Amino acid sequence: MQIHFREIIEDDVEALAQLSLQFGYTVLVEEMRERVAQVLARKDHCGFVACVGKQVVGWIHGFYTFRLESEPFVEIGGLMVDEHFRRQGIGQQLIERVKTWAAVHSVRKVRVRCNTTRTATHTFYKKAGFAESKEQKVFDLHL
């Protein structure tokens, strides 16, 4: 099986939305289209897909961020690999694309946040070289 990687393009929106469903995220194709357009329009965001032939089997989204109190970092906003293609190194290779993108932008740290209930995902990220730095709660204020 030949896997190739490339940057996300607008034609990927249906596949990205479908993969998101596998992780419990209900994203309408039109919503995904708007989000992909925003990623493509911004120099501080990146997105990559893994493909087998023309089929998108994984995706990753990263973005540059900083805080006043700490050094800048690139955060992985989402990483999805089709359930039929997991445990083949695709997720790790997608992370490598974001790491390379971060290095090109002179950023020395990549961060990812993960739901506390996704323990298998925690194991994946630790095997990928990430070290757990803290636990936190997320509070949203809807406007």
N, C-alpha and C positions, 0 to 999 in steps of 0.2 A: 504494500500500500504506500503510495507516494503522497506525502503531505507537503504542501507549499504554503507559504505565509506571505501576506501582503497587507497594505494599508486598507482600512475600511473604505468602501465607496457607497454611494447612494443606493446602488442596486442591491446592497446587502440587507436592507431594512427588514424584509420579511423573514429572512433566516435569523437575524438577530432577535427579532421579536419571538420567533418560535423557540429558540434556544433559551430565552429568558423564561418562558413558560415552564421549562423543565426544572427551574429553580424556584418556582412559585411566584414569579413576577408577571402579572398580567399587564402587558404593554400592547396597546393597539398599534397596528402597523403605521398609522398616521402619526401617532405620538413618537414612535421610533424614528420615523422619517424626519420629524422636527429636531429630535435630539441628535441624530447623525449629522444633520445640516449644521447644527451648532458646533459639534466637534470639528467638522471639516473647515468651518469658518475661523476657528481659533488656533493661533500658533502655540498656545499654552496647553493644548489637549492633543492626545494621540489616540489612535485606535487601529488595531490590527486584527486580522482574521486568519484562521487556519482552514485550509481547504483540502478536500480529497476530490480531485477532479474539479468540477464546478460547484460541488456541495460545500457550504460553509459548515464546519464541524466544531468551531470554537471561535471565541472573540475575547478581546481584552480592551479596556478603556483606561487610559491614564491621563493625569492632569497635574500640571505644576501648581504648587501652592506654597504659601509661607505664612508664618505667624510672627508677630512682633517679638515674641519671646524665644523663638527657636529658629534653627537653620531651615532654609527652604527644602522641600522634598517633593517628589512625585508620588502621588497617591494613585493606587489602582482603584478605580471607581467600580469596576465590574470585571469579572473573569468567568466565562462560561465555556464548558466543553460538553458536547453532546454525550449523553449517557452511553451510547454505543461505541464511543471512541475514547473513553477515559482509560487511565492507566497505561497510556502509550507515549507519555512525555510531551503531549501537546500543550498542556497547561504550563509546564516548565518552559517550553520554547516560546510561548506567548509572553511569559514574564521576561524572558531574555530580550525580547523586542522592546519592552518598556524600559528595561535597564539600559539598553543601548541608547534609546531616545533620551533618557535622563542624562546619561553621560555626555551626549552631544550638546545638551543644554547646561552643562557644567553643574549638574545636581548630583550630590553624592549619597543620597538616601532615597529609597523607595519604601513606601508605607502601604499597608493594606489593612482594612478593617473587616472584621468577620463576626457574624452573629454568634453569640455564645452557645447557641444550640447546635451549631454546625461543627461538631467535634472532628469529624472526618476531614473537614476542610482545614481545621487547625493543624492537623497532622500533615496534610499536604503542604501547607505554607512553611511549616518547620523544616520539612524535608527539602523544600526549595531554598532554604537558607535564611528565612525570616526568623527573627527572635521576638518573642512576646515582650512588649514593653509596658503594657498597662491594660487594665480593664476600665471600662467607662460605661456610663449610661448616656443615651441620646435623648434629648428633649426637643420636640418640634413645636413650633408655634405657627398654626395655619392662619393666613391672612385672607 
